[in-house]
Amino acid sequence: MSNISSQTSDLKQRIIYTVLILCIYRLGTFIPLPGIDPASLQSVMDTNQKGLLGMFNVFAGGAVSRMAIFALGIMPYISSSIIVQLLTGVSDYFKNLKNKLKLEVDFISKAAKKKIEDVGGSVVVKAK
């Protein structure tokens, strides 16, 4: 019985945390960036509503049209990761960087796999 109440309590805490984070984000979409002229921004948004700026505005929940502090969200990260992936096919620098990172990840994953096998083997030996 206590297991069910602890799971319910944990779920309740997670839901409250999620709602709190969403409220903070929505509040941040209404706080404008300093130094932005609202009239000029409105004229730019009216002329470019169907372009890239309009798409960013849709993904940001209207925060771009208000030029809020949380206006772009994760869009710059997504765009930059796509650009870097495209550059790996064109640029030698990015190809070398990708290969170097792949080698490092492979090395780390092999070391982690060995550590897990060592721990797992000791657990199996102790269990017998």
N, C-alpha and C positions, 0 to 999 in steps of 0.2 A: 504494500500500500504506500509506503514512504517513497518507493522507487517511482511510482506514478506521480506523486505530488512533487518530487524533485524534477522530473521531466517537465511537468506543467509549469513549474516555477522558472525553469531554464527557458522554455519556449516563451513565456510571458516576458522575461527580461530581453530576449532577442527581438521580440516584436516591438517592445518599447524603445529599444536602441535604434532599430530600423526607422521607426516613425520619427524619433528625435533627429536622426541624421537627415532624413528627408525634409523635415521642417527647417533645419539649418541651411540646407541647400536652397530651398525655396526662398528663404529670407535673403540669402546671398544673391539671388537673381534679381532682387529689387533694390539692392544697394548699388548706385551708379558709380562708375569710375570717376575720380576727380579730374577736372579739366576738360570734360566732354561737353560740347555745345549741343543741347537737346534738339534745337531747331535744325541745325545742320545734319545731325544724325538722322532725324526723321525724314529729311528730304533725300538723303542717301538711301535709306531703307525703302522709301516709296518707289524710287527708280530701279532698285536692284532686288526687288522682292522675289523674282523668279530665278535668279542666278544662284551663284555659290553662297553669297551672303544670306539669301533667303533659306537655303538648305541648312546652313549653320544655325540660323534662327529657329528653324523647326526642331532640330536636334537639341538645342539648348532650351527649349520651352519658352521662347520669346525673350530670352535674356539678352540676345545680341541686339535686338531692337531697342532695348533699354540700356545697352552697353554696361551691363552689370559686372561685378567682380567675378562671378562664376559663369561668365557668358559663354566661353568656349568648352568648358568641361574637359573631356578627354579627347576632343577632336584633334587638337594639335599633336598629341601623342600618336593617334592612329594615322594621321597623315604622314608624320615623319617616319613611322615604322614602314609604311608602304613605300615611301620614297627611298629609304635605305635598302629595302629588299630589291627594288628595281635597279638601284645603283650597283648592287653586287653582280649583276649580269653585264655591266658596262665598264666599271672602273676596276683597275687592278688593285688599287688601295683597298676597296671594300671587299674584293675577292679574298685578298690576303688576310684581312681582318676577320672575315667569316671563317676561313679555314683555321686561323689561329684560335678563335673562340671555340670552334668545333673540337679541336684537339684538347683544349683545356676542359671542356665539358665532358668529353670522353674520359679523360684522366680522372676527373672528379667523380664521375659516375662509377668508374671501375673501382676507385678507392672506397666509395660508399657501399658498393655491392660487396666488396671483400669484407668490410666492417660488419655489414648486416649478416653475411654468411658466418663470420666468426662469432657474432653474438647469438645467431640462430643455432649454430652448432653447439655452443656451450649450453644453451637452453635445452636442446634435445638431450645432451649427455646428462644434464642434471635431472631431467624428467624421468630418465630410466632409473 
